[in-house]
Amino acid sequence: MQATVVTSNLMRHRVEHVQERIEQITQAIQQRDFPRFGEITMRDSNEMHAVCLDTYPPIAYLNDTSHQIISSVHRYNTDKGEVRAAYTFDAGPNAVLFCEERDFVELKERIRSQFCGEEGRVTELVECEIGCGPMVLAQ
């Protein structure tokens, strides 16, 4: 990350706009505006990976399958006529997908049919749900 701070012009731009992005995503979550949440999430992911590629020497976390998943999510959203699925990536090529409950089964089957199986491009799908919220733990 130190190389990114020193060499990436895009990183400086990213840092200048972080507070604005936090306010936008917070508002989208509070208003339960999934299309806006999804767009902000995907744009933020894309920007972070652009910053990585702008680093000298470049850092490339995404692989061909990552890019294909990005395209698949955008096609899904186009098919639905609005943002109904979103992606981000961990510090590697592993996609993290978001959707509302109404789209979960369909999106999961779409990803499974396109990326799991003989070619083994995706070896595991992990399903997560919203938890019970914060809790105070006694020592």
N, C-alpha and C positions, 0 to 999 in steps of 0.2 A: 504494500500500500504506500510505502514511503516513495517508491519510484513514481507512483501515480501522482502524488502530491507535488513532486518536484517537476515532472515532465508533462503532465496533461493540462492543456489549455481548457479542455472541457470540464475538468474537475473544478476549476475555479468558478465556472459558470454554474455548475451543479450546487456548489456550496452557497453561492449567492441567493439561490432560489429555494433552499431547503425549508425555510420557515413557511413560505407561501404554500409549498407542497403539503406540509404537515397540516396547515389550516384547511386546505382543500379536501384532503382525505378524511380528516376529522369530521368535517361538515357532511361529506358523502355518507359516512358511517352513521352519524347521528340522524340523518334524514332517511336512512335506509334506501339510499339511491345506488343500487347495485351497478347500473350502467356507468355512472360517474366514477364510483369506486373502482370498477374494472378498468376503465380507461386510464385513470391516474396510476393504478398499479402497473399496468402494462407499459405505459410511457416511462415510468420510473425505472422499471426493469431494463427497458431498451436503452435508456440513457446511461444507466450504470455500466452496461456492457459496452456501450460506445466509449465511455470513459476508459474502461479497461483496454480497449483497442487503441485509444489515443495515447496510452502510456508508452514510453519508449524505454526499453523494447516492449512491444505490445504484449498484453496478457489476454489470452483467448480461453475463456471458460466454456463457452457454448460449443457444441459439436453439431454434426449434420442432423442428428435426431432432434436436438434442441430446436434447431431452425424449422424442422418439419412440424414439430409440435406447435410452435408459434403460428405457422401457416394454417395448421388445422384449426386452432382456436379462432383465428380470424375468419376462416371459412364458415365455421359454426355460427359465429356472430352474424356474418352476412346472411346465412341461411335463415336466421331467426329475425333479422331486420333490426337488431339492436345488440348491445353488449350484454350477453348472457353468460359468458365464461371469460375468465381472465387468467393470465399466467404471470409468474415471476420465477426466478431461479435462485437456488442456493449458490454458494461459492463453488460452483461447478456446473455441470451440464444438466442437473436434475431439476425438472420442471415441478413447480408447485402450482396447481390449478385451483381456482376458486369458481364456485357457481352457487346459485340458490338451490334449495332442495328440489324445486320443480324440474330442474335440468340435470340433476345429479346422475340418475340412471342412464339417461340418453348420452350424456357427455362421457361417462365412464365407459359405456359400451363402444362409443365412437373411438375413444383412445385405445381401448383394448383391441378392437378389430383392426385398427391401423398400425399399431406399434408393438403389440405383444404377439408371441407365437414363434414360428419357426426361425425367423430372422433374429429374434431376441434383442431387438433394439431397445425395448423397455422390458426389464426383467421382473419388475415388481410394481404394483400399484398399491399405495397405502391410503386408506380412507380415514379421514379425520372429521370430527364433528366439533361444534362449539361446546366448550366445557361448561361447568356449573358457575364459573366466575371466580373472582378472587376470594380467598379464605384466609383467616387468621389462624396460624398454627401455633399451638402451645409448645413450649420447649420441653 
